[in-house]
Amino acid sequence: MQSVGNSRLVNHRQIARTRARYDRQANTYDFSSGIMDRLGAARWRRKLWAQAQGPRVLETGVGTGANFPYYPPHVPVTAIDLSPRLLERARLRAIREKVLVDLKVMDAQGLGFPDNTFDIVAATWVFCSVPDPVLGLMEAHRVLRPGGRLLLLEHVRAEGVLGVVMELFNPIMVRISGANMNRRTVDNVRRAGFRTIKVKPLARGLVRFIVAVADKGVAVHEANGSLEMAKED
């Protein structure tokens, strides 16, 4: 193990395990994400990316490029993923769909960008699988400029009895898909240093649309709904 960025530790064994899980899923990944999109995820993706106006945008966990159709036009996007095999498919899709994107193999827990590089960091269903989600979110905070925004769609642990069931089944889900179903992502965003956070529950609270600002000492004014949230159709 070695220290990076903000003094937390990266577990390289966990990173290798996560990479291998998603490399194995490369050939079926589009099918599974397509099911999610038909169940409503496509609408949520569109609303998230409508707020990613840049001009400097980072997508963390691009996968095979499921968000490409929703990228804002004429805004260059840098997109990273831990899995080389998923990125291979993303590159082919970017060429096929003529998407302006700079694709890089990179770990969300150790972003290879200077501080204050991006205006927007966006991710959809990613921090459920990052081994240390707080570290990954701290890295997002670091590379955002003061006042930059984090845009997330994440499934989260439910409350009550369903939450207990999710805890019981989480080890099985991780082994099958690499994704944790019991993450408390809103709390993790706060632990990563974001203070101005707005959250919209979706899918009866099992999904959260999260908008957070990298305050970094900059006053953030929320008057007139300056932190816009997605409206459901």
N, C-alpha and C positions, 0 to 999 in steps of 0.2 A: 504494500500500500504506500501511496505517496501523497503529499499535500499539494493542492493546486489552489489557484485563485484566492479564495477567501478562508483558507486555513482548515476547512473541513477535509475529510479524507475520502479519496476515491477508492472503492474496492474493485480492483481490476478483474477479480474472479467473477463478481456479479456482472460487470460490464460485458465480459466475454460470454457469459451465460445468456444475457439478454440479447446480445448480437446474434448468437447462434439460434435462439428461438425465432427471431424475426427473419433471419436468413432462410430458415426452414419453411416459413410461411409465405415466401415471396410469390410462389406460383398460385396461391389461393387467396392472397391478401385482397385483391380487387373484388373477388366474389363476396368476401365477408363484409368489406366496407360498403359494397353495393347494397347489401341487405339493410345495413344501417341507414343508408341514404333513402331507400324506399320507405323506411319507417319514420322519416322526418328529419334525419340528420342533414340532408341536402339543403333544406330550408334554413336550418340554423347556421350552416357553413356560410351561406350567402349573406346572412345578416351580420355575421362576424366580420367577413372580409369587406363588407361595405364600409366598415370603420377603419380599415387599414390603408389610409391614404398616404402614408409615408411622409417625406419622399424616400426614406431609408427603411426597408422592411425586412425582418428576419422571420422565416417560418422554422420553428423547431419541430423536428419529427415529421418531415414531409412525406415519409412512406413512399408510396408509388405515385404520388401526385394527385390524390383525390380532391385537393383544394384548387388545383390549377384552373378549373372553369370559373372560379369565383375571385381570382386575383384581380385587383383593381387595374384597369387598362393604363398603359403607359407609366406604370410604377415598377421600377426594377426591384425584384425580390431575390434575396439570398435565402436558400433553403438547405437545411442540414438533416442528416439522419445517421443513426449509428450503424445501420445495416447496409453494407455495400450492395447486396442483392436487391433490396428494395430500391436503392438509388439507381441501379441499372435500369429497372423498369420505369422509374421516374424520368430518367434521361430520354428513353425512347418515347415516352408519352409527351414530354416537353417538345421534342422534335416534331412529333405527329400533330400536336395541337398548336404549334408555333407559340409556345409560352416563353416569355422573357424571364428566365430564372437562372441563377448561378447556384448549381448544386454541389454540395460538399459533404464528404464523409466526416462526421464530427460527433462528439459526445456532448449532449446538453449539459453535462456536469462540468465540462471544461471547455468552454467556447473559445476558439482561437481568434477572438476579435478584441481590439482595444476597448477600454472603458468608453461609454457614451457614444457608441457607434451608431445606434439605430433609433429611429423615431417610434417604431412599432416592433414588438415581438409577439407573434401569434402562434398558437398551437391548438390542435383539435384532437382530443383523446390521446394525449401523449404522456402527461405527468402521472398517469396511472401505471406506466411501465418504466419510468426512469428509476433506477435503483435507489438513489437518494433524491427524492423530489424536491426537498428544501434546497439542497445544493444546486440543482438545476434551476430552480426559481431564483436563487441568489445570483446565479450567472446571468439570467435574463435581466435582473435588476441592474447588474453591473454594466451590461452592454447597452442598456437604454440611456438615452440622453436625459438630463433633468427635465421632468415633465412628460417624458415619453410614456407610451401606454403598453401594457400587457393585455392581450386579448386571448381568452381561453374558453374552449368548450371542453368540459370534463364530466365524466360520470363519477359519482361520489357515493360514499357510504350512506345508506338510508338511516333514518332514526327508528327507534323502537324495535319490535320483533324482527322486522325485515333486516335491519342492520345486524342483528345477532346472527341471522341465517347467512348473511353475506360474509361475516367473519368466519363462520364454519366452513363455507365453501371456497373461501379465497385461496387456500393453498392449491386446490385442484384447478381453479381458474388460472392461476399463475403458471402452473406446469403446462396447461394446455395452450394458453395464448400469450403468456408473458405479461398480461395486464392484471393489476390488482383491482378488485372490486370494492375495497373497503377504505380507500384513501379519503382523508379529510382535506381536500385540496384548498378550500377557502382558508382554513387555518394555516396550511402550509404557505400560501401566498403571503399571509400576514407575517409569519415567522421569517420569511425571506427578506423582509424589510419594506414591503409595500404598506403604506398607511391609508391612502385614499383608494377604497375598494368598493365597487358596486357589484351586486350579485343578483341575477335573475334565475329563479328555479324553472326548469323545464322538465317535461316528461314526469309529472307528478313528483318533482323534487329529486329524481334520480340523476338528472343532468343539471349542471350549473353553467350559465354564461357569465363569465367573470371579466370585468374591466377594472384594471388596477393601474395607478399612476406611480411612476418612479419619482416621488416627490423630491428627494435629494436636496432638501432645504429650500425648494422653490414653492412659493405659495400657490395652492391649487384652488381655483374658484369653481364651485359647483352650481352657481346661480344659473337659472334658465336651462337646467339640465345639461350642463356642459359635458358630463359623463353620460353619454347616451347609452341606453340599453336596447337590445333587440326587442321589437314588438312581435308578439305571436300573431300569425295570420288568423 
